[in-house]
Amino acid sequence: RRLETMQSALCVVNRVAQLEAMDEGSLRTEYATLGLPREAGRDCSKQELLKRLKEAARWQQLPLREAQRECRDSDISTGGVSAKLSDEEQRAELVERLILVK
């Protein structure tokens, strides 16, 4: 859904397969790499961590306009993202917002 290329879709599929093969400790380590506050995810079950990491994998492959749409659909502000940034930098900022809020 919303991915523009087969390559992007394949990246998500491969990442999800990697995540599903991980034990809970490895999932927690992966979750920590998302740059969230230390408390985030501390009380999450393995299934919740897996769900959040799968969402992040999908968001990270979205093109800019789809990241903007995902933010709008989730009532996450897209304001304050400088138009002076490249599309990739704008997309990365929006994905970070999605990860932090959801």
N, CA, C and O atoms as CSV, one atom per row, in Angstrom:
chain,resi,resn,atom,element,x,y,z
A,1,ARG,N,N,0.847,-1.179,0.000
A,1,ARG,CA,C,0.000,0.000,0.000
A,1,ARG,C,C,0.885,1.233,0.000
A,1,ARG,O,O,1.720,1.392,0.891
A,2,ARG,N,N,0.723,2.089,-0.962
A,2,ARG,CA,C,1.384,3.379,-1.055
A,2,ARG,C,C,2.868,3.331,-1.413
A,2,ARG,O,O,3.484,4.389,-1.532
A,3,LEU,N,N,3.450,2.191,-1.584
A,3,LEU,CA,C,4.839,2.123,-2.004
A,3,LEU,C,C,4.877,2.280,-3.513
A,3,LEU,O,O,4.018,1.757,-4.223
A,4,GLU,N,N,5.869,2.998,-3.998
A,4,GLU,CA,C,5.893,3.316,-5.428
A,4,GLU,C,C,6.575,2.277,-6.299
A,4,GLU,O,O,6.247,2.146,-7.478
A,5,THR,N,N,7.513,1.542,-5.740
A,5,THR,CA,C,8.270,0.611,-6.576
A,5,THR,C,C,8.268,-0.788,-5.981
A,5,THR,O,O,8.052,-0.981,-4.784
A,6,MET,N,N,8.515,-1.750,-6.847
A,6,MET,CA,C,8.662,-3.134,-6.383
A,6,MET,C,C,9.877,-3.257,-5.471
A,6,MET,O,O,9.874,-4.049,-4.528
A,7,GLN,N,N,10.905,-2.478,-5.752
A,7,GLN,CA,C,12.111,-2.520,-4.915
A,7,GLN,C,C,11.789,-2.086,-3.487
A,7,GLN,O,O,12.268,-2.695,-2.530
A,8,SER,N,N,10.980,-1.037,-3.340
A,8,SER,CA,C,10.577,-0.578,-2.015
A,8,SER,C,C,9.765,-1.651,-1.308
A,8,SER,O,O,9.971,-1.919,-0.124
A,9,ALA,N,N,8.847,-2.259,-2.036
A,9,ALA,CA,C,8.022,-3.318,-1.456
A,9,ALA,C,C,8.888,-4.499,-1.036
A,9,ALA,O,O,8.673,-5.076,0.030
A,10,LEU,N,N,9.855,-4.859,-1.854
A,10,LEU,CA,C,10.752,-5.961,-1.528
A,10,LEU,C,C,11.590,-5.643,-0.288
A,10,LEU,O,O,11.836,-6.521,0.539
A,11,CYS,N,N,12.020,-4.405,-0.164
A,11,CYS,CA,C,12.770,-3.991,1.033
A,11,CYS,C,C,11.926,-4.191,2.289
A,11,CYS,O,O,12.420,-4.677,3.307
A,12,VAL,N,N,10.653,-3.813,2.210
A,12,VAL,CA,C,9.766,-3.978,3.360
A,12,VAL,C,C,9.572,-5.460,3.665
A,12,VAL,O,O,9.651,-5.868,4.824
A,13,VAL,N,N,9.322,-6.259,2.650
A,13,VAL,CA,C,9.112,-7.698,2.842
A,13,VAL,C,C,10.341,-8.333,3.481
A,13,VAL,O,O,10.214,-9.120,4.419
A,14,ASN,N,N,11.522,-8.000,2.983
A,14,ASN,CA,C,12.759,-8.556,3.538
A,14,ASN,C,C,12.965,-8.116,4.986
A,14,ASN,O,O,13.365,-8.915,5.834
A,15,ARG,N,N,12.691,-6.853,5.260
A,15,ARG,CA,C,12.866,-6.335,6.620
A,15,ARG,C,C,11.886,-7.011,7.575
A,15,ARG,O,O,12.259,-7.375,8.690
A,16,VAL,N,N,10.652,-7.180,7.150
A,16,VAL,CA,C,9.648,-7.845,7.986
A,16,VAL,C,C,10.079,-9.288,8.278
A,16,VAL,O,O,9.936,-9.758,9.406
A,17,ALA,N,N,10.599,-9.983,7.282
A,17,ALA,CA,C,11.074,-11.354,7.495
A,17,ALA,C,C,12.206,-11.382,8.520
A,17,ALA,O,O,12.256,-12.272,9.369
A,18,GLN,N,N,13.112,-10.410,8.440
A,18,GLN,CA,C,14.198,-10.324,9.430
A,18,GLN,C,C,13.629,-10.105,10.825
A,18,GLN,O,O,14.025,-10.769,11.783
A,19,LEU,N,N,12.701,-9.171,10.924
A,19,LEU,CA,C,12.108,-8.850,12.227
A,19,LEU,C,C,11.373,-10.046,12.816
A,19,LEU,O,O,11.487,-10.320,14.011
A,20,GLU,N,N,10.622,-10.759,11.986
A,20,GLU,CA,C,9.845,-11.896,12.477
A,20,GLU,C,C,10.727,-13.034,12.966
A,20,GLU,O,O,10.287,-13.859,13.766
A,21,ALA,N,N,11.963,-13.085,12.496
A,21,ALA,CA,C,12.891,-14.132,12.917
A,21,ALA,C,C,13.620,-13.785,14.220
A,21,ALA,O,O,14.331,-14.626,14.771
A,22,MET,N,N,13.452,-12.569,14.710
A,22,MET,CA,C,14.180,-12.113,15.905
A,22,MET,C,C,13.484,-12.526,17.197
A,22,MET,O,O,12.260,-12.644,17.265
A,23,ASP,N,N,14.306,-12.739,18.212
A,23,ASP,CA,C,13.742,-12.972,19.543
A,23,ASP,C,C,13.426,-11.618,20.184
A,23,ASP,O,O,13.744,-10.571,19.620
A,24,GLU,N,N,12.806,-11.644,21.348
A,24,GLU,CA,C,12.362,-10.396,21.977
A,24,GLU,C,C,13.523,-9.452,22.287
A,24,GLU,O,O,13.396,-8.240,22.111
A,25,GLY,N,N,14.641,-9.988,22.741
A,25,GLY,CA,C,15.797,-9.144,23.046
A,25,GLY,C,C,16.314,-8.410,21.823
A,25,GLY,O,O,16.664,-7.232,21.893
A,26,SER,N,N,16.359,-9.112,20.705
A,26,SER,CA,C,16.810,-8.501,19.459
A,26,SER,C,C,15.823,-7.441,18.982
A,26,SER,O,O,16.227,-6.398,18.469
A,27,LEU,N,N,14.528,-7.709,19.150
A,27,LEU,CA,C,13.512,-6.721,18.773
A,27,LEU,C,C,13.659,-5.462,19.619
A,27,LEU,O,O,13.521,-4.350,19.109
A,28,ARG,N,N,13.937,-5.632,20.901
A,28,ARG,CA,C,14.121,-4.465,21.779
A,28,ARG,C,C,15.344,-3.654,21.343
A,28,ARG,O,O,15.318,-2.423,21.369
A,29,THR,N,N,16.398,-4.339,20.948
A,29,THR,CA,C,17.597,-3.658,20.459
A,29,THR,C,C,17.272,-2.878,19.184
A,29,THR,O,O,17.673,-1.722,19.045
A,30,GLU,N,N,16.553,-3.499,18.263
A,30,GLU,CA,C,16.146,-2.825,17.033
A,30,GLU,C,C,15.273,-1.612,17.344
A,30,GLU,O,O,15.434,-0.549,16.744
A,31,TYR,N,N,14.363,-1.781,18.274
A,31,TYR,CA,C,13.455,-0.696,18.642
A,31,TYR,C,C,14.247,0.492,19.182
A,31,TYR,O,O,13.920,1.646,18.905
A,32,ALA,N,N,15.286,0.197,19.952
A,32,ALA,CA,C,16.124,1.256,20.527
A,32,ALA,C,C,16.830,2.056,19.432
A,32,ALA,O,O,17.125,3.235,19.628
A,33,THR,N,N,17.103,1.435,18.289
A,33,THR,CA,C,17.806,2.140,17.216
A,33,THR,C,C,16.916,3.152,16.497
A,33,THR,O,O,17.404,3.932,15.680
A,34,LEU,N,N,15.614,3.146,16.792
A,34,LEU,CA,C,14.709,4.101,16.152
A,34,LEU,C,C,14.863,5.501,16.714
A,34,LEU,O,O,14.288,6.449,16.181
A,35,GLY,N,N,15.637,5.643,17.791
A,35,GLY,CA,C,15.887,6.961,18.352
A,35,GLY,C,C,14.786,7.460,19.274
A,35,GLY,O,O,14.665,8.663,19.509
A,36,LEU,N,N,13.994,6.553,19.788
A,36,LEU,CA,C,12.915,6.933,20.698
A,36,LEU,C,C,13.452,7.128,22.114
A,36,LEU,O,O,14.536,6.641,22.437
A,37,PRO,N,N,12.706,7.832,22.953
A,37,PRO,CA,C,13.128,7.952,24.350
A,37,PRO,C,C,13.279,6.569,24.987
A,37,PRO,O,O,12.596,5.627,24.585
A,38,ARG,N,N,14.153,6.441,25.959
A,38,ARG,CA,C,14.445,5.146,26.589
A,38,ARG,C,C,13.191,4.442,27.093
A,38,ARG,O,O,13.085,3.218,27.018
A,39,GLU,N,N,12.240,5.222,27.608
A,39,GLU,CA,C,11.040,4.631,28.190
A,39,GLU,C,C,10.124,4.017,27.137
A,39,GLU,O,O,9.347,3.109,27.431
A,40,ALA,N,N,10.221,4.514,25.929
A,40,ALA,CA,C,9.336,4.045,24.854
A,40,ALA,C,C,9.583,2.567,24.595
A,40,ALA,O,O,10.720,2.142,24.388
A,41,GLY,N,N,8.531,1.809,24.608
A,41,GLY,CA,C,8.637,0.394,24.309
A,41,GLY,C,C,9.045,-0.481,25.465
A,41,GLY,O,O,9.069,-1.705,25.334
A,42,ARG,N,N,9.366,0.114,26.592
A,42,ARG,CA,C,9.834,-0.674,27.731
A,42,ARG,C,C,8.788,-1.689,28.177
A,42,ARG,O,O,9.126,-2.825,28.508
A,43,ASP,N,N,7.525,-1.286,28.188
A,43,ASP,CA,C,6.462,-2.160,28.663
A,43,ASP,C,C,5.721,-2.875,27.539
A,43,ASP,O,O,4.675,-3.480,27.774
A,44,CYS,N,N,6.252,-2.810,26.329
A,44,CYS,CA,C,5.602,-3.431,25.176
A,44,CYS,C,C,5.868,-4.937,25.152
A,44,CYS,O,O,6.938,-5.410,25.537
A,45,SER,N,N,4.871,-5.659,24.692
A,45,SER,CA,C,5.047,-7.094,24.468
A,45,SER,C,C,5.870,-7.306,23.198
A,45,SER,O,O,6.085,-6.377,22.420
A,46,LYS,N,N,6.315,-8.520,23.008
A,46,LYS,CA,C,7.058,-8.849,21.786
A,46,LYS,C,C,6.198,-8.553,20.564
A,46,LYS,O,O,6.700,-8.021,19.574
A,47,GLN,N,N,4.919,-8.886,20.614
A,47,GLN,CA,C,4.030,-8.655,19.475
A,47,GLN,C,C,3.871,-7.163,19.171
A,47,GLN,O,O,3.836,-6.761,18.008
A,48,GLU,N,N,3.775,-6.347,20.226
A,48,GLU,CA,C,3.643,-4.899,20.020
A,48,GLU,C,C,4.928,-4.315,19.431
A,48,GLU,O,O,4.876,-3.472,18.536
A,49,LEU,N,N,6.076,-4.761,19.932
A,49,LEU,CA,C,7.355,-4.310,19.364
A,49,LEU,C,C,7.436,-4.678,17.888
A,49,LEU,O,O,7.830,-3.862,17.055
A,50,LEU,N,N,7.059,-5.917,17.573
A,50,LEU,CA,C,7.108,-6.382,16.193
A,50,LEU,C,C,6.179,-5.550,15.315
A,50,LEU,O,O,6.551,-5.168,14.206
A,51,LYS,N,N,4.980,-5.270,15.803
A,51,LYS,CA,C,4.027,-4.462,15.048
A,51,LYS,C,C,4.603,-3.071,14.759
A,51,LYS,O,O,4.529,-2.586,13.630
A,52,ARG,N,N,5.172,-2.440,15.776
A,52,ARG,CA,C,5.727,-1.088,15.611
A,52,ARG,C,C,6.924,-1.081,14.659
A,52,ARG,O,O,7.066,-0.173,13.841
A,53,LEU,N,N,7.777,-2.091,14.767
A,53,LEU,CA,C,8.939,-2.161,13.887
A,53,LEU,C,C,8.523,-2.419,12.436
A,53,LEU,O,O,9.144,-1.895,11.511
A,54,LYS,N,N,7.486,-3.214,12.234
A,54,LYS,CA,C,6.973,-3.441,10.881
A,54,LYS,C,C,6.428,-2.135,10.295
A,54,LYS,O,O,6.673,-1.821,9.130
A,55,GLU,N,N,5.693,-1.381,11.107
A,55,GLU,CA,C,5.184,-0.089,10.634
A,55,GLU,C,C,6.338,0.834,10.250
A,55,GLU,O,O,6.304,1.481,9.203
A,56,ALA,N,N,7.353,0.890,11.100
A,56,ALA,CA,C,8.507,1.749,10.820
A,56,ALA,C,C,9.192,1.314,9.520
A,56,ALA,O,O,9.618,2.161,8.735
A,57,ALA,N,N,9.299,0.013,9.290
A,57,ALA,CA,C,9.922,-0.481,8.060
A,57,ALA,C,C,9.142,-0.004,6.838
A,57,ALA,O,O,9.736,0.382,5.831
A,58,ARG,N,N,7.826,-0.029,6.924
A,58,ARG,CA,C,6.988,0.427,5.813
A,58,ARG,C,C,7.132,1.935,5.625
A,58,ARG,O,O,7.315,2.410,4.505
A,59,TRP,N,N,7.048,2.685,6.723
A,59,TRP,CA,C,7.145,4.142,6.624
A,59,TRP,C,C,8.468,4.570,6.021
A,59,TRP,O,O,8.519,5.528,5.249
A,60,GLN,N,N,9.537,3.873,6.365
A,60,GLN,CA,C,10.861,4.255,5.874
A,60,GLN,C,C,11.003,4.080,4.365
A,60,GLN,O,O,11.937,4.616,3.769
A,61,GLN,N,N,10.107,3.352,3.750
A,61,GLN,CA,C,10.150,3.157,2.299
A,61,GLN,C,C,9.153,4.032,1.542
A,61,GLN,O,O,9.127,4.022,0.311
A,62,LEU,N,N,8.338,4.785,2.267
A,62,LEU,CA,C,7.351,5.631,1.605
A,62,LEU,C,C,8.007,6.806,0.894
A,62,LEU,O,O,8.973,7.370,1.409
A,63,PRO,N,N,7.508,7.184,-0.268
A,63,PRO,CA,C,7.967,8.428,-0.890
A,63,PRO,C,C,7.417,9.615,-0.089
A,63,PRO,O,O,6.509,9.448,0.725
A,64,LEU,N,N,7.962,10.796,-0.317
A,64,LEU,CA,C,7.608,11.980,0.461
A,64,LEU,C,C,6.102,12.226,0.502
A,64,LEU,O,O,5.543,12.397,1.585
A,65,ARG,N,N,5.441,12.249,-0.635
A,65,ARG,CA,C,4.013,12.599,-0.622
A,65,ARG,C,C,3.182,11.571,0.161
A,65,ARG,O,O,2.168,11.926,0.762
A,66,GLU,N,N,3.604,10.308,0.156
A,66,GLU,CA,C,2.881,9.289,0.919
A,66,GLU,C,C,3.179,9.396,2.414
A,66,GLU,O,O,2.317,9.093,3.239
A,67,ALA,N,N,4.389,9.822,2.768
A,67,ALA,CA,C,4.708,10.072,4.178
A,67,ALA,C,C,3.870,11.250,4.679
A,67,ALA,O,O,3.377,11.238,5.807
A,68,GLN,N,N,3.714,12.271,3.822
A,68,GLN,CA,C,2.860,13.405,4.186
A,68,GLN,C,C,1.418,12.947,4.388
A,68,GLN,O,O,0.758,13.355,5.344
A,69,ARG,N,N,0.942,12.110,3.496
A,69,ARG,CA,C,-0.426,11.607,3.595
A,69,ARG,C,C,-0.614,10.754,4.852
A,69,ARG,O,O,-1.632,10.869,5.534
A,70,GLU,N,N,0.363,9.903,5.154
A,70,GLU,CA,C,0.299,9.063,6.354
A,70,GLU,C,C,0.235,9.936,7.604
A,70,GLU,O,O,-0.516,9.638,8.533
A,71,CYS,N,N,1.013,11.004,7.628
A,71,CYS,CA,C,0.965,11.937,8.761
A,71,CYS,C,C,-0.413,12.584,8.867
A,71,CYS,O,O,-1.002,12.622,9.947
A,72,ARG,N,N,-0.922,13.090,7.754
A,72,ARG,CA,C,-2.250,13.721,7.774
A,72,ARG,C,C,-3.322,12.735,8.242
A,72,ARG,O,O,-4.177,13.081,9.058
A,73,ASP,N,N,-3.271,11.513,7.725
A,73,ASP,CA,C,-4.249,10.493,8.103
A,73,ASP,C,C,-4.178,10.151,9.592
A,73,ASP,O,O,-5.158,9.698,10.182
A,74,SER,N,N,-3.012,10.374,10.186
A,74,SER,CA,C,-2.802,10.075,11.605
A,74,SER,C,C,-2.861,11.327,12.478
A,74,SER,O,O,-2.509,11.285,13.657
A,75,ASP,N,N,-3.311,12.445,11.893
A,75,ASP,CA,C,-3.385,13.726,12.609
A,75,ASP,C,C,-2.041,14.157,13.182
A,75,ASP,O,O,-1.965,14.683,14.292
A,76,ILE,N,N,-0.987,13.928,12.415
A,76,ILE,CA,C,0.360,14.350,12.794
A,76,ILE,C,C,0.720,15.532,11.904
A,76,ILE,O,O,0.608,15.455,10.681
A,77,SER,N,N,1.147,16.608,12.517
A,77,SER,CA,C,1.462,17.823,11.774
A,77,SER,C,C,2.597,17.599,10.782
A,77,SER,O,O,3.595,16.941,11.077
A,78,THR,N,N,2.407,18.167,9.604
A,78,THR,CA,C,3.484,18.162,8.615
A,78,THR,C,C,4.118,19.547,8.523
A,78,THR,O,O,5.032,19.764,7.727
A,79,GLY,N,N,3.634,20.477,9.335
A,79,GLY,CA,C,4.172,21.826,9.352
A,79,GLY,C,C,5.550,21.867,9.993
A,79,GLY,O,O,5.916,20.995,10.781
A,80,GLY,N,N,6.290,22.882,9.643
A,80,GLY,CA,C,7.608,23.079,10.242
A,80,GLY,C,C,8.715,22.306,9.560
A,80,GLY,O,O,9.876,22.407,9.958
A,81,VAL,N,N,8.377,21.529,8.530
A,81,VAL,CA,C,9.408,20.823,7.772
A,81,VAL,C,C,9.855,21.774,6.667
A,81,VAL,O,O,9.075,22.121,5.781
A,82,SER,N,N,11.086,22.179,6.727
A,82,SER,CA,C,11.601,23.192,5.804
A,82,SER,C,C,11.577,22.715,4.358
A,82,SER,O,O,12.050,21.625,4.038
A,83,ALA,N,N,11.024,23.543,3.505
A,83,ALA,CA,C,11.021,23.256,2.064
A,83,ALA,C,C,12.434,23.349,1.490
A,83,ALA,O,O,12.680,22.921,0.362
A,84,LYS,N,N,13.358,23.906,2.266
A,84,LYS,CA,C,14.743,24.007,1.817
A,84,LYS,C,C,15.459,22.656,1.894
A,84,LYS,O,O,16.501,22.454,1.272
A,85,LEU,N,N,14.873,21.731,2.675
A,85,LEU,CA,C,15.459,20.398,2.776
A,85,LEU,C,C,15.164,19.614,1.500
A,85,LEU,O,O,14.192,19.894,0.798
A,86,SER,N,N,15.998,18.647,1.216
A,86,SER,CA,C,15.742,17.777,0.069
A,86,SER,C,C,14.493,16.939,0.358
A,86,SER,O,O,14.065,16.829,1.507
A,87,ASP,N,N,13.918,16.356,-0.685
A,87,ASP,CA,C,12.756,15.487,-0.491
A,87,ASP,C,C,13.073,14.370,0.496
A,87,ASP,O,O,12.250,14.034,1.347
A,88,GLU,N,N,14.262,13.799,0.380
A,88,GLU,CA,C,14.667,12.703,1.264
A,88,GLU,C,C,14.747,13.179,2.720
A,88,GLU,O,O,14.320,12.464,3.627
A,89,GLU,N,N,15.280,14.360,2.944
A,89,GLU,CA,C,15.373,14.899,4.308
A,89,GLU,C,C,13.988,15.219,4.870
A,89,GLU,O,O,13.727,14.984,6.050
A,90,GLN,N,N,13.108,15.749,4.036
A,90,GLN,CA,C,11.736,16.016,4.471
A,90,GLN,C,C,11.030,14.706,4.822
A,90,GLN,O,O,10.346,14.615,5.841
A,91,ARG,N,N,11.202,13.701,3.976
A,91,ARG,CA,C,10.589,12.396,4.211
A,91,ARG,C,C,11.091,11.791,5.518
A,91,ARG,O,O,10.308,11.260,6.306
A,92,ALA,N,N,12.401,11.873,5.742
A,92,ALA,CA,C,12.995,11.325,6.964
A,92,ALA,C,C,12.424,12.019,8.203
A,92,ALA,O,O,12.169,11.365,9.213
A,93,GLU,N,N,12.225,13.324,8.134
A,93,GLU,CA,C,11.637,14.078,9.248
A,93,GLU,C,C,10.209,13.596,9.528
A,93,GLU,O,O,9.832,13.410,10.685
A,94,LEU,N,N,9.430,13.400,8.487
A,94,LEU,CA,C,8.049,12.945,8.669
A,94,LEU,C,C,7.987,11.517,9.207
A,94,LEU,O,O,7.141,11.204,10.045
A,95,VAL,N,N,8.879,10.655,8.730
A,95,VAL,CA,C,8.932,9.286,9.237
A,95,VAL,C,C,9.296,9.294,10.723
A,95,VAL,O,O,8.748,8.516,11.504
A,96,GLU,N,N,10.208,10.161,11.102
A,96,GLU,CA,C,10.580,10.274,12.511
A,96,GLU,C,C,9.368,10.685,13.345
A,96,GLU,O,O,9.167,10.162,14.441
A,97,ARG,N,N,8.573,11.599,12.846
A,97,ARG,CA,C,7.350,12.019,13.555
A,97,ARG,C,C,6.377,10.849,13.690
A,97,ARG,O,O,5.785,10.649,14.751
A,98,LEU,N,N,6.217,10.092,12.635
A,98,LEU,CA,C,5.327,8.929,12.689
A,98,LEU,C,C,5.798,7.926,13.747
A,98,LEU,O,O,4.998,7.409,14.527
A,99,ILE,N,N,7.090,7.663,13.759
A,99,ILE,CA,C,7.648,6.712,14.717
A,99,ILE,C,C,7.452,7.214,16.148
A,99,ILE,O,O,7.102,6.436,17.035
A,100,LEU,N,N,7.675,8.497,16.375
A,100,LEU,CA,C,7.551,9.052,17.721
A,100,LEU,C,C,6.115,9.029,18.225
A,100,LEU,O,O,5.875,8.758,19.402
A,101,VAL,N,N,5.171,9.306,17.355
A,101,VAL,CA,C,3.775,9.464,17.786
A,101,VAL,C,C,3.026,8.142,17.823
A,101,VAL,O,O,2.204,7.924,18.713
A,102,LYS,N,N,3.291,7.275,16.888
A,102,LYS,CA,C,2.478,6.058,16.791
A,102,LYS,C,C,3.030,4.887,17.548
A,102,LYS,O,O,2.433,3.810,17.541
